[in-house]
Amino acid sequence: MESPASVAAEYDPKTDPKQRAAKSNDPGWEYGYWADPKDRDKVTCKLCDKKVPGGIKRFKQHLAGGFGDVVNCPESSPALKKKMKDYLDANKRRRPLFLGEEENAEEVQEEEEEDVVEVGQEAANSGAAAQSQVARVASSRSAAQSQVKVPSSGTAAKRRQSTLQFKAAPASKAKANPNDTKKTVKAMFRRTPKEVVDERRSGRFQKTIQNCMRTDEERHYVDVQWAFFFYECGVPFHAAAARQFEVALEATSQYGSGYEPPSQHKLREPLLWECVGLTSKMRVDHERAWKHYGCTLMSDGWTDMNGRHLINFLVNSPEGTYFLESVNASSEVHDAHMLADLLEKRIEGIGIDKVVQIITDNGANYKAAGKLLMDRIPTIFWSPCAAHCLDLMLEDIGKIKEFKRTIARAKGVANFIYRHGKIFSLMREKTRDAEIVRPGATRFATSYLSLKSLHKLMEGVKALFTCPEWYASNQSKTKVGERVYNTVLSIQFWNAVEDCLRASAPLLIVLRAIDGDEKPAMPEVAALMTEAKEQIKKSFGTQNKKGLLKKILDIIERRWLKQMDHPLEQDEDDDANVTDTEDSPTNVAAEMTNGAPTNEFDDGY
């Protein structure tokens, strides 16, 4: 019988199967073992007898070499290093940082096949069965979903990772809510594009560290690409100031690189109807304001390029202006009863108890329709459009004999210059590339703006018609050319232009205030009109202008009283209260026009 000493001498822990992981196919165990089975964190190398802490993975790094936090094995051969390095590369993957990333694990490379202990759900909840399970290799990871994997190593890093990876799988994917969107923690805490844009516009926006690290060259490159888009597609430049443009950019930035823009079909069909539906849902917030504050129904008639007469209906409240609908009224007779029925139908759709005011154009048919509606619905007031009233006022002033001929002659000068390319080129040369504002067809106020522009370029226009190039041109020898030449060099013409500007500039200031972003209340409009009349009186204070001044004031009073005098207006006492406060008409005009000058020529419109 052998003595205990001889048995101990023949025992070799390197060959003892109890000194390594049972049933493991990891190649690292061919070259390592546990010197102390109770301390399984340290694996002893059979080649150099060095104890390597950190488990079998760290031991394989010890054999492969090239890892800064592990001592290389001096006895490892190049073939062995390559074998371990290939095994480590083939079995590593990025560990999920968030609990929601396990669903995407199939798209990532498999994690290193370390020794893991598979724990049933009930055993995991009890916490006691984990120590009693048999160690298995990671190749058995396709087990039932109700099982979760916990790294066998007891290091602190792996214990933290196992806590992050532990997540009970649902009983069936089919029972999961398909509408639930999987979001990372970063996505859940990130602000929406609309919130970012609103914060930036409020002046409280703080750049992120990533944005601060961008160079000026990188930002300039992006600016150039957007500039090319605007130029090539003919997008109006004011679209860059739109809030939705900033929201779209922020949403694209949050999506990240690789975003593929929608196709023409998507924009034409599915996305269009989806946006229509989202816009319709916005009505809920507006309806809440209509019910709480009341609202104003506004109508605006216009004719499109195809000759169709369209009427747009909009609803205004403290929540904002909401586009209700557009009606094609080309086949209808626009009398008072038709317009009243049309408006009444929209009022009933909104709610009779919610609409407190109607604003329409100042035509006789609309005014009669407003009176019919006030008779049908006593709680509603009809109000004319102040901007339309002022435009008609300017049109009537333009029909005064002294002004009518002057405006026609100024239009003739502008048209003659723009119809002849050589004359137009000479004009730009004399005026340093400045151009005359040409009158538009929608607003009569643009005729006065054309006069102002011509008066501003008076010296350049005179230089044009007195230069040698003009005398040498064929146009100077025509009857039209001679008539324009005499007009431009006429002192009487330029004096008449100044009279037109003195009469129109104060009214244009009021028109700008009414058409601006900040809509003034009716007392403020009345105060602006009072100030405008005072400015006109001062401009025509000489004795020889008394007759012209009377004609101008008569037109203003007739239009204002005829169209703007209705029960919703404030009374004389209210008007006195407005003008007696520190917000005098001059201050109101400056505030509503953003501090625009109020002299006779600089209307700021």
C-alpha positions as a printed Julia matrix, in Angstrom:
605×3 Matrix{Float64}:
   0.0     0.0     0.0
   1.35    3.38   -1.06
   2.02    5.98    1.59
   0.16    9.32    1.57
   3.43   11.08    0.79
   3.94    9.1    -2.43
   0.34    9.81   -3.5
   0.86   13.53   -2.93
   4.12   13.43   -4.87
   2.41   11.91   -7.93
  -0.56   14.37   -7.87
  -0.34   17.08  -10.56
  -2.99   19.88  -10.37
  -2.32   20.77  -14.0
  -3.96   17.56  -15.13
  -6.71   17.45  -12.51
 -10.07   18.05  -14.29
 -11.44   19.55  -11.08
  -8.96   22.37  -11.42
 -10.64   23.75  -14.57
 -14.15   24.58  -15.71
 -16.24   21.53  -16.29
 -17.55   20.82  -19.81
 -15.9    23.94  -21.23
 -14.7    24.13  -24.82
 -12.73   27.32  -24.23
  -9.18   26.8   -25.63
  -7.75   28.79  -22.75
  -8.22   25.85  -20.37
  -5.71   23.82  -22.4
  -2.97   26.1   -21.03
  -4.32   27.15  -17.65
  -5.9    25.84  -14.47
  -7.06   26.93  -11.03
  -4.28   26.5    -8.5
  -6.85   27.11   -5.8
 -10.4    26.04   -6.77
 -11.77   28.4    -4.11
 -10.13   31.38   -5.82
 -11.4    30.99   -9.37
 -10.6    34.58  -10.28
  -6.94   33.62  -10.74
  -5.91   31.27  -13.54
  -2.39   29.79  -13.4
  -0.46   29.49  -16.67
   0.94   26.01  -17.41
   3.71   27.51  -19.53
   5.16   30.17  -17.2
   3.43   29.28  -13.88
   2.2    32.88  -13.5
  -1.13   33.5   -11.81
  -3.27   35.8   -13.97
  -6.2    37.53  -12.21
  -9.42   38.44  -14.04
 -10.76   35.09  -15.22
 -10.23   33.05  -18.35
 -10.62   35.98  -20.74
  -7.79   37.89  -19.12
  -5.74   34.7   -19.19
  -6.25   34.36  -22.96
  -5.06   37.95  -23.33
  -1.99   36.89  -21.31
  -1.29   34.17  -23.9
  -2.09   36.32  -26.95
  -0.03   39.32  -25.83
  -0.43   42.9   -26.98
  -2.79   43.95  -24.16
  -1.47   46.77  -22.01
  -3.17   45.71  -18.78
  -1.99   42.07  -18.89
   1.56   40.7   -18.58
   2.57   38.73  -21.69
   3.48   35.08  -21.37
   7.21   34.7   -22.21
   6.75   31.02  -23.19
   3.84   31.59  -25.62
   4.68   30.7   -29.21
   3.62   32.83  -32.27
   1.14   30.13  -33.3
  -0.41   30.12  -29.83
  -0.59   33.94  -29.79
  -2.36   33.95  -33.16
  -4.76   31.23  -32.03
  -5.78   33.16  -28.9
  -5.94   36.48  -30.72
  -8.22   35.06  -33.43
 -10.46   33.5   -30.79
 -10.76   36.76  -28.87
 -11.58   38.76  -32.02
 -14.15   36.24  -33.22
 -16.05   36.14  -29.94
 -16.21   39.72  -28.82
 -19.07   42.2   -29.18
 -20.11   45.55  -27.79
 -21.85   45.13  -24.48
 -25.25   46.87  -24.38
 -25.23   50.06  -22.37
 -29.01   50.26  -21.91
 -31.56   47.65  -21.09
 -33.41   48.25  -24.35
 -30.46   47.27  -26.53
 -30.79   43.5   -26.04
 -33.38   43.44  -28.82
 -30.72   44.6   -31.27
 -28.12   42.1   -30.12
 -28.66   39.95  -33.2
 -27.31   42.74  -35.38
 -24.07   42.94  -33.43
 -21.28   40.4   -33.24
 -21.67   37.75  -30.59
 -20.03   38.48  -27.28
 -17.0    36.5   -26.25
 -18.05   33.02  -25.32
 -17.15   33.21  -21.67
 -18.28   30.79  -19.06
 -21.83   31.71  -18.09
 -24.31   30.24  -15.71
 -27.84   29.89  -17.11
 -30.4    30.68  -14.47
 -34.13   30.0   -14.79
 -36.49   32.88  -14.09
 -37.69   31.43  -10.82
 -34.14   30.69   -9.72
 -33.09   34.21  -10.63
 -35.87   35.67   -8.52
 -34.91   33.61   -5.52
 -31.21   34.43   -5.91
 -30.14   31.11   -4.4
 -30.14   28.75   -7.37
 -27.51   30.74   -9.29
 -24.68   29.26   -7.21
 -25.88   25.7    -7.77
 -26.21   25.69  -11.6
 -23.68   23.88  -13.72
 -21.32   26.11  -15.76
 -21.92   26.03  -19.49
 -20.34   27.66  -22.5
 -21.88   30.58  -24.34
 -22.67   28.51  -27.44
 -25.87   27.41  -25.68
 -27.28   30.97  -25.79
 -30.17   29.97  -28.05
 -32.0    28.53  -25.06
 -35.54   29.52  -24.05
 -36.34   33.25  -23.73
 -37.36   32.78  -20.14
 -33.73   32.14  -19.26
 -31.19   34.9   -18.67
 -27.41   34.71  -18.65
 -25.19   35.89  -15.87
 -21.37   35.94  -16.23
 -19.73   33.35  -14.04
 -16.86   35.57  -13.01
 -17.27   37.46   -9.79
 -15.45   40.65  -10.8
 -17.16   43.92   -9.96
 -17.29   45.02  -13.61
 -18.99   41.81  -14.68
 -21.41   41.93  -11.77
 -22.46   45.44  -12.84
 -22.78   44.26  -16.45
 -24.93   41.3   -15.43
 -27.23   43.69  -13.6
 -27.67   45.75  -16.77
 -28.17   42.68  -18.94
 -30.73   41.06  -16.65
 -34.18   41.6   -18.1
 -37.14   39.23  -18.08
 -38.3    38.53  -21.63
 -42.01   38.89  -22.44
 -44.04   35.7   -22.54
 -44.79   36.21  -26.21
 -43.69   38.83  -28.72
 -47.09   38.61  -30.35
 -48.72   39.92  -27.18
 -46.46   42.94  -27.02
 -47.95   46.26  -28.03
 -46.83   46.94  -31.62
 -47.22   50.68  -31.09
 -44.67   50.77  -28.28
 -41.55   52.51  -29.52
 -38.24   51.29  -28.13
 -36.26   54.29  -26.96
 -32.88   54.61  -25.35
 -32.43   56.63  -22.19
 -30.82   59.38  -24.27
 -33.82   59.56  -26.59
 -36.25   59.7   -23.67
 -34.47   62.65  -22.05
 -33.75   64.5   -25.31
 -35.89   67.53  -26.13
 -38.11   67.44  -29.18
 -37.12   69.52  -32.24
 -39.97   71.94  -31.57
 -38.81   72.48  -27.98
 -35.24   73.14  -29.16
 -36.39   75.67  -31.79
 -38.72   77.47  -29.36
 -35.91   77.74  -26.82
 -33.51   79.05  -29.48
 -36.01   81.66  -30.63
 -36.66   82.78  -27.06
 -32.95   83.58  -26.6
 -32.46   81.02  -23.79
 -30.79   78.39  -25.96
 -27.47   76.96  -24.79
 -25.25   75.16  -27.29
 -24.18   71.61  -26.6
 -20.54   70.65  -26.13
 -20.62   68.85  -29.47
 -21.83   71.99  -31.28
 -19.2    74.14  -29.58
 -16.48   71.79  -30.82
 -17.5    72.33  -34.46
 -15.17   74.57  -36.44
 -16.22   77.58  -38.5
 -15.19   75.72  -41.65
 -17.57   72.85  -40.9
 -20.48   75.22  -40.31
 -19.62   77.22  -43.44
 -19.66   74.04  -45.53
 -23.18   73.22  -44.33
 -24.31   76.81  -45.02
 -22.99   76.6   -48.58
 -24.87   73.35  -49.25
 -28.13   74.89  -48.03
 -27.45   77.98  -50.15
 -27.06   75.77  -53.23
 -30.4    74.13  -52.42
 -32.18   77.49  -52.22
 -30.59   78.73  -55.45
 -31.06   75.59  -57.54
 -34.67   74.97  -56.48
 -35.72   78.62  -56.54
 -36.85   78.6   -52.9
 -37.73   82.1   -51.64
 -35.15   83.39  -49.2
 -37.74   84.28  -46.56
 -38.4    80.52  -46.18
 -35.15   80.35  -44.16
 -36.84   82.4   -41.42
 -39.76   79.97  -41.12
 -40.06   78.14  -37.83
 -40.9    74.86  -39.56
 -37.63   75.08  -41.52
 -35.68   75.16  -38.23
 -37.78   72.32  -36.81
 -37.07   70.15  -39.87
 -33.33   70.84  -39.58
 -33.3    69.97  -35.87
 -35.27   66.75  -36.49
 -32.79   65.74  -39.2
 -29.86   66.52  -36.89
 -31.32   64.36  -34.12
 -31.89   61.5   -36.59
 -28.19   61.47  -37.43
 -26.11   60.76  -40.5
 -27.57   58.66  -43.29
 -31.09   60.12  -43.33
 -32.74   59.54  -46.7
 -35.16   62.37  -47.63
 -38.71   61.51  -48.75
 -39.36   60.84  -52.42
 -41.62   62.89  -54.68
 -44.37   60.29  -54.31
 -44.24   60.45  -50.52
 -44.44   64.24  -50.59
 -47.24   64.2   -53.14
 -49.5    61.59  -51.55
 -49.0    59.89  -48.13
 -47.07   62.66  -46.38
 -49.43   65.32  -47.73
 -52.5    63.65  -46.28
 -50.69   62.89  -43.04
 -49.78   66.57  -42.67
 -53.37   67.52  -43.45
 -54.5    65.25  -40.64
 -51.95   66.67  -38.2
 -52.96   70.21  -39.12
 -56.6    69.36  -38.55
 -55.73   68.13  -35.06
 -54.36   71.59  -34.28
 -57.93   72.84  -34.36
 -58.52   71.28  -30.94
 -56.27   73.85  -29.24
 -57.83   76.68  -31.23
 -61.37   75.51  -30.41
 -60.48   75.58  -26.73
 -59.48   79.24  -27.09
 -62.6    80.0   -29.14
 -64.75   78.65  -26.34
 -62.85   80.46  -23.61
 -62.18   83.86  -25.21
 -64.48   84.01  -28.23
 -63.2    84.47  -31.77
 -63.37   86.58  -34.92
 -64.39   85.14  -38.29
 -62.52   86.79  -41.17
 -63.18   86.5   -44.91
 -60.84   87.48  -47.71
 -61.9    87.34  -51.36
 -59.39   87.13  -54.19
 -59.05   85.96  -57.8
 -56.43   83.39  -58.79
 -54.51   83.12  -62.07
 -57.25   80.95  -63.59
 -59.9    83.61  -63.01
 -61.62   81.77  -60.18
 -63.05   83.92  -57.4
 -62.08   82.33  -54.08
 -63.11   83.34  -50.58
 -60.81   82.35  -47.71
 -62.25   82.01  -44.22
 -59.99   82.39  -41.19
 -60.66   82.42  -37.44
 -58.64   84.63  -35.11
 -58.3    84.31  -31.33
 -55.57   84.73  -28.69
 -54.36   81.26  -29.72
 -53.57   82.6   -33.21
 -55.12   82.65  -36.67
 -56.52   79.37  -37.98
 -57.29   78.79  -41.67
 -60.8    77.37  -41.79
 -61.42   76.71  -45.5
 -61.49   78.2   -48.98
 -64.68   78.37  -51.07
 -64.87   78.68  -54.86
 -67.62   81.25  -55.42
 -67.04   81.8   -59.14
 -70.5    80.55  -60.11
 -72.34   82.61  -57.47
 -73.74   86.11  -57.61
 -71.95   88.03  -54.87
 -74.94   89.82  -53.44
 -75.62   90.49  -49.78
 -77.86   87.45  -49.2
 -75.38   84.99  -50.75
 -72.5    86.36  -48.69
 -74.61   86.41  -45.52
 -75.64   82.77  -46.01
 -72.02   81.81  -46.69
 -70.81   83.5   -43.5
 -73.7    82.19  -41.4
 -72.9    78.61  -42.4
 -69.3    79.04  -41.15
 -70.53   80.66  -37.94
 -72.79   77.68  -37.23
 -69.89   75.32  -37.88
 -67.73   77.16  -35.33
 -70.53   77.8   -32.86
 -72.8    80.82  -32.64
 -71.89   81.3   -28.98
 -68.15   81.44  -29.85
 -68.09   83.98  -32.7
 -68.29   87.59  -31.47
 -67.13   89.48  -34.57
 -66.97   89.25  -38.37
 -64.41   91.13  -40.46
 -64.85   91.4   -44.23
 -63.91   93.65  -47.11
 -65.43   97.12  -47.31
 -67.52   96.58  -50.42
 -71.17   97.57  -50.38
 -72.25   93.93  -50.73
 -70.14   92.86  -47.76
 -71.41   95.75  -45.67
 -75.01   94.8   -46.45
 -74.22   91.15  -45.64
 -72.79   92.25  -42.3
 -75.98   94.1   -41.41
 -78.08   91.07  -42.37
 -75.98   88.86  -40.09
 -76.28   91.28  -37.18
 -80.05   91.16  -37.61
 -80.06   87.36  -37.7
 -77.57   86.9   -34.85
 -77.77   89.85  -32.39
 -74.65   88.75  -30.47
 -72.36   89.28  -33.5
 -70.79   92.53  -34.7
 -69.66   93.18  -38.26
 -66.44   95.14  -38.68
 -64.88   96.31  -41.95
 -61.25   95.69  -42.8
 -59.23   98.74  -41.73
 -56.45   97.98  -44.21
 -58.94   97.82  -47.08
 -60.5   101.06  -45.89
 -57.13  102.81  -45.97
 -56.35  101.4   -49.41
 -59.65  102.75  -50.75
 -58.89  106.04  -49.04
 -55.54  106.27  -50.84
 -57.23  105.33  -54.11
 -59.76  108.17  -53.73
 -56.96  110.62  -52.93
 -55.17  109.46  -56.05
 -58.26  110.41  -58.08
 -57.96  114.07  -57.09
 -57.22  116.09  -60.23
 -53.91  117.46  -58.89
 -52.68  113.96  -57.99
 -54.2   111.86  -60.77
 -52.16  113.46  -63.56
 -48.95  113.35  -61.47
 -49.34  109.62  -60.71
 -50.04  108.86  -64.4
 -46.97  110.82  -65.53
 -44.76  109.03  -62.95
 -46.03  105.64  -64.15
 -45.24  106.7   -67.71
 -41.66  107.56  -66.77
 -41.12  104.22  -65.0
 -42.68  102.18  -67.82
 -40.63  103.99  -70.49
 -37.37  103.28  -68.64
 -38.14   99.6   -68.06
 -39.36   98.95  -71.62
 -36.04   99.89  -73.22
 -33.03   97.83  -72.21
 -30.43  100.44  -73.06
 -32.27  103.18  -71.13
 -32.75  100.82  -68.2
 -29.03  100.0   -68.17
 -28.18  103.71  -68.21
 -30.64  104.32  -65.36
 -28.97  101.67  -63.18
 -25.6   103.19  -63.98
 -26.72  106.68  -62.93
 -28.53  105.45  -59.81
 -25.81  102.98  -58.72
 -27.9    99.86  -59.44
 -30.96  101.2   -57.62
 -34.34  100.53  -59.2
 -37.71  102.23  -59.24
 -40.46  100.47  -57.3
 -43.13   99.7   -59.87
 -46.81   99.92  -58.87
 -48.68   96.68  -58.27
 -52.18   95.69  -59.28
 -53.52   94.56  -55.89
 -52.99   97.63  -53.74
 -53.29  101.24  -54.8
 -50.8   102.12  -52.05
 -48.02  100.78  -54.28
 -48.55  103.75  -56.63
 -47.41  106.07  -53.85
 -44.47  103.81  -53.11
 -43.49  104.12  -56.76
 -43.67  107.9   -56.43
 -41.49  107.81  -53.33
 -38.91  105.62  -55.08
 -38.86  107.94  -58.13
 -38.45  110.99  -55.9
 -35.58  109.3   -54.05
 -33.79  108.68  -57.35
 -34.63  112.1   -58.76
 -31.04  113.23  -59.28
 -30.04  109.99  -60.99
 -33.1   110.05  -63.28
 -32.39  113.65  -64.26
 -28.75  112.72  -65.0
 -30.02  109.91  -67.22
 -32.05  112.22  -69.46
 -29.24  114.8   -69.72
 -26.32  112.49  -70.51
 -24.8   112.22  -74.03
 -25.93  108.6   -74.34
 -29.57  109.71  -74.08
 -29.26  112.35  -76.77
 -27.54  109.83  -79.04
 -30.21  107.16  -78.58
 -33.14  106.6   -80.92
 -35.64  106.85  -78.07
 -34.8   110.51  -77.48
 -36.16  111.36  -80.95
 -39.59  109.71  -80.45
 -42.69  111.54  -79.22
 -42.89  109.34  -76.13
 -39.24  109.98  -75.37
 -39.67  113.73  -75.71
 -42.72  113.64  -73.42
 -40.83  111.67  -70.75
 -37.84  113.99  -71.13
 -40.02  117.05  -70.54
 -41.67  115.39  -67.52
 -38.4   114.49  -65.79
 -36.95  117.98  -66.25
 -40.17  119.72  -65.12
 -39.97  121.45  -61.73
 -43.77  121.49  -61.54
 -43.83  117.68  -61.84
 -41.45  117.14  -58.94
 -43.36  119.64  -56.77
 -46.55  117.7   -57.49
 -44.76  114.46  -56.56
 -43.84  115.97  -53.2
 -47.48  116.97  -52.61
 -48.59  113.41  -53.29
 -46.04  112.09  -50.82
 -47.08  114.6   -48.15
 -50.69  113.46  -48.48
 -49.97  109.72  -48.56
 -47.0   109.2   -46.22
 -48.95  109.53  -42.91
 -51.65  107.16  -44.19
 -49.04  104.66  -45.31
 -47.64  104.63  -41.77
 -51.09  103.71  -40.45
 -51.46  101.05  -43.14
 -48.1    99.56  -42.2
 -49.11   99.41  -38.53
 -52.39   97.66  -39.38
 -50.75   95.18  -41.73
 -47.84   94.46  -39.37
 -47.27   91.44  -37.18
 -48.65   93.22  -34.1
 -52.28   94.01  -34.82
 -53.38   97.21  -33.06
 -56.72   97.5   -31.29
 -59.38   99.85  -32.68
 -58.58  102.65  -30.18
 -54.96  102.54  -31.33
 -56.06  102.67  -34.98
 -58.23  105.69  -34.2
 -55.28  107.36  -32.48
 -53.06  106.64  -35.49
 -55.64  108.17  -37.84
 -55.84  111.27  -35.66
 -52.09  111.67  -35.81
 -52.1   111.1   -39.58
 -54.64  113.87  -40.13
 -52.58  116.25  -37.99
 -49.47  115.49  -40.05
 -51.37  116.14  -43.29
 -52.67  119.45  -41.96
 -49.14  120.56  -41.1
 -47.85  119.55  -44.55
 -50.49  121.64  -46.36
 -50.49  124.61  -44.02
 -49.81  127.26  -46.66
 -52.64  129.38  -47.99
 -52.38  128.18  -51.59
 -52.82  124.56  -50.43
 -56.01  125.08  -48.41
 -58.28  123.87  -51.22
 -56.21  120.69  -51.77
 -56.1   120.05  -48.0
 -59.92  120.28  -47.8
 -60.32  117.7   -50.56
 -57.94  115.28  -48.82
 -59.58  115.61  -45.39
 -63.07  115.24  -46.87
 -62.05  111.92  -48.45
 -60.53  110.69  -45.19
 -63.56  111.64  -43.11
 -66.06  110.26  -45.64
 -64.33  106.9   -45.95
 -63.67  106.57  -42.24
 -67.17  107.48  -41.11
 -68.87  105.52  -43.88
 -66.99  102.28  -43.4
 -65.42  102.26  -39.94
 -68.24  103.86  -37.93
 -70.2   100.97  -36.34
 -71.36   99.9   -32.84
 -68.16   98.03  -32.04
 -66.16  101.26  -32.26
 -65.18  103.09  -29.1
 -67.06  106.32  -28.37
 -65.64  109.83  -28.15
 -64.9   109.51  -24.44
 -62.84  106.37  -25.11
 -60.99  108.19  -27.89
 -60.26  111.04  -25.53
 -58.95  108.59  -22.96
 -56.6   107.1   -25.54
 -55.19  110.42  -26.69
 -54.86  111.86  -23.2
 -52.66  109.07  -21.91
 -48.9   109.0   -22.15
 -49.33  106.75  -25.21
 -50.02  109.68  -27.5
 -50.81  109.09  -31.18
 -47.18  109.84  -32.04
 -45.94  107.25  -29.54
 -48.54  104.73  -30.7
 -47.47  105.24  -34.33
 -43.8   104.81  -33.46
 -44.52  101.69  -31.42
 -46.75  100.0   -33.99
 -44.31  100.73  -36.84
 -41.26   99.67  -34.78
 -40.0   103.21  -34.45
 -40.39  104.11  -38.14
 -39.9   107.81  -38.95
 -43.08  109.82  -39.42
 -41.91  112.59  -41.73
 -43.7   113.21  -44.98
 -41.39  111.23  -47.27
 -39.98  108.4   -45.13
 -43.12  106.36  -44.53
 -41.17  103.19  -43.75
 -43.71  101.02  -45.56
